[in-house]
Amino acid sequence: MFVDAKQLPDGSFLEADICILGAGAAGISLALEFANTQMKICVLESGTFRANQATQSLYDGDVTGQAYDLQESRTRMFGGSSNCWGGWCKQFSEEDFEARDWLPNSGWPFHKNHLAPFYDRAEELLELKPAGYKPDVWLTHKNQANLQILPNTSSRVASQIAHLAPRRQLGRSYRDAIHSAGNVQVVLNANVGHIQAAASGQSIQSVSLQHLNGNRAKVKAKYFILACGGIENARLLLHSNDVQKDGLGNQNDVVGRYFMDHPRLEIGDIAITEPGFSNNFYDVNYGYFFSSAVGTLAMAPATMREKGIANAGFYLNSEYSNPEEESIKAFHKFTFSLHKRQYDDISFRDLFRLATSPVSVTKHVIGKIFRPESLLFSRRIMILFEPAPNPNSRITLSEETDRLGLRKPSLDWRLTDYDKNTILQSRRIVADEIKNAGIGQVSFDQPDDKFEFPPDITYCWHHMGTTRMHEDPKQGVVDQHCRVHGLENLFVAGSSVFPTASSDMPTLTIIALAMRLADHLKRLHETPRQPISSHATAK
């Protein structure tokens, strides 16, 4: 059932077996896994079923590194950022889980085969069709003549595929299922302000929540799961510092470090010289609107090892208008605000730009739908790559507080020379492959010796790494079971536990890890909890 924190008497005290903080992709997946069990579940969600600017503004914070929008890149309502998710799904590769000697700070505590059954369950939750991730198999299944794979000229690159999930806005998709679960209570408008540790510093006693109108309550539980996203997870751990002075789980100064997102940038033009070749398979917009999957050109594992680079995927996008035109920017902003149901984001300025540029907007829409060559403006090649885990890229706390009295997050997102090398090396290889296949020519916007990251580089809103998973407490915040080192009953769910980011979308892995955590907690719940040693380390 759902209750509103506003309706709770001030000073209320709730009890549960498991308290889940956050109702995004991880939180909802966890709630569904625990639904209709013998355990009493309490889910705390800051928002409601619709976007609200007063609640959304609680995401405000400082940015000191690479430019980043802390509010726009997250959605503070039931369903979390799945409300603005495009549905992209792909399993991480075997190499993503390995400790790569050429990629600093890489390696997960387990191999991909350990996560395989949970990937299967996650795909079932999202209603992904069982077409697999082999492009040739999927193309045979799809049987569309205008979808073509780049001919292989070497083993340096490989065509890969990401599926688009039918189930995307998880809050809307599974609201009724959660509401009807007799053992699950979701408290809306419940802003978590503090995680209270016991005096020993080895367990969590309760969490405090507050409605924006001032009503306060506490939740006591056997187990707590922090599932508030890659920025808020770190922020809450750092803020809850009354027992552990540097913040919960931060005895080794790792909380908030290794922040990662997937940078994406257009790197040049591609001129297709082979009349019979279509770039539709690798075109993000074609895949999103006309297919159930999108293809990428990616570095083969041997290539990454040989060149000492991270993962990178390339898209070949057709543009039917100048993307730098203000009317086209306004169109994208308008349609995305509708998609997110954040209607407050729609401005009169954007509507005016749309109304006064009907020709450009119409050409853009017709081009995206019907894709006539006569309206083609350009074909652009775009890279989306895996950033190297960097301890200096981090979340800290600002001196400024929000309206609830919590210190705001401060993001210092840094890209490195390693990241630049990944771009330069991989783009040369892809350009050579396109040329050698006789498909076309790629011309780069910036030559190698003058390449610089743009100050406002585009990113994917994938907040990862700030509570990373590692068996050594000096190198990670949580252990292989996603339990915070040194705390016997506090767990973390979501992409903040990712040690590395792959070059693929994180949602499927977020859900798979949440299901894995749910199974682990079900086993723990059946077995009495044993106190941990104050000097305990992971296996």
FENGI-V675517 format. One record per backbone hydrogen bond with DSSP energy under -1.0 kcal/mol. NH is the residue of the N-H (numbers start at 1). CO is the residue of the C=O. If there is no record, write none. Layout:
[[NH;CO] [NH;CO]]
This chain:
[[3;186] [5;188] [7;4] [11;216] [12;9] [14;218] [16;220] [17;40] [18;40] [19;223] [20;42] [21;225] [22;44] [28;24] [29;25] [30;26] [31;27] [32;28] [33;29] [34;30] [35;31] [37;34] [41;183] [42;18] [43;185] [44;20] [45;187] [56;52] [57;53] [58;55] [59;56] [60;57] [62;409] [64;411] [65;411] [66;413] [67;455] [73;69] [74;71] [77;75] [78;48] [79;23] [80;77] [82;79] [83;80] [84;81] [89;163] [103;100] [106;103] [108;97] [114;111] [115;112] [119;115] [120;116] [121;117] [122;118] [123;119] [124;120] [125;121] [126;122] [128;123] [131;129] [138;134] [139;135] [140;136] [141;137] [142;138] [143;139] [147;144] [158;298] [160;296] [162;294] [163;89] [164;292] [165;87] [167;126] [170;168] [173;169] [174;170] [178;174] [179;175] [180;176] [184;181] [185;41] [186;1] [187;43] [188;3] [189;47] [190;45] [191;210] [193;208] [194;208] [196;206] [198;203] [201;198] [205;196] [206;196] [207;219] [208;194] [209;217] [210;191] [211;215] [214;211] [217;209] [218;12] [219;207] [220;14] [223;17] [224;489] [225;19] [226;491] [227;21] [233;229] [235;231] [236;232] [237;233] [238;234] [239;235] [240;236] [241;239] [247;244] [248;237] [250;247] [253;250] [256;466] [257;254] [259;393] [260;464] [264;458] [265;383] [267;381] [269;443] [270;379] [271;441] [273;439] [274;439] [277;274] [282;279] [283;280] [287;283] [288;284] [289;285] [290;286] [291;287] [294;162] [295;281] [296;160] [297;314] [298;158] [299;312] [300;156] [304;300] [305;301] [306;302] [307;303] [308;304] [309;304] [313;384] [314;297] [315;382] [316;282] [317;380] [319;378] [325;322] [329;325] [330;326] [331;327] [332;328] [333;329] [334;330] [335;331] [336;332] [337;333] [338;334] [339;335] [340;336] [342;337] [345;342] [346;343] [351;347] [352;348] [353;349] [354;350] [355;351] [356;352] [361;357] [362;358] [363;359] [364;360] [365;361] [366;362] [367;363] [368;364] [369;365] [370;366] [371;367] [375;372] [376;373] [377;319] [378;319] [380;317] [381;268] [382;315] [383;265] [384;313] [385;263] [386;311] [393;390] [394;412] [395;256] [396;410] [398;408] [402;406] [405;402] [408;400] [410;396] [411;62] [412;394] [420;416] [421;417] [422;418] [423;419] [424;420] [425;421] [426;422] [427;423] [428;424] [429;425] [430;426] [431;427] [432;428] [433;429] [434;430] [435;431] [436;432] [437;433] [438;435] [439;434] [440;434] [441;271] [443;269] [445;267] [450;447] [451;448] [457;454] [464;260] [465;495] [467;496] [468;465] [469;497] [470;478] [475;472] [476;472] [477;468] [478;468] [479;483] [482;479] [484;490] [485;477] [487;484] [488;202] [491;224] [492;482] [493;226] [497;494] [498;495] [510;506] [511;507] [512;508] [513;509] [514;510] [515;511] [516;512] [517;513] [518;514] [519;515] [520;516] [521;517] [522;518] [523;519] [524;520] [525;521] [527;524] [536;533]]
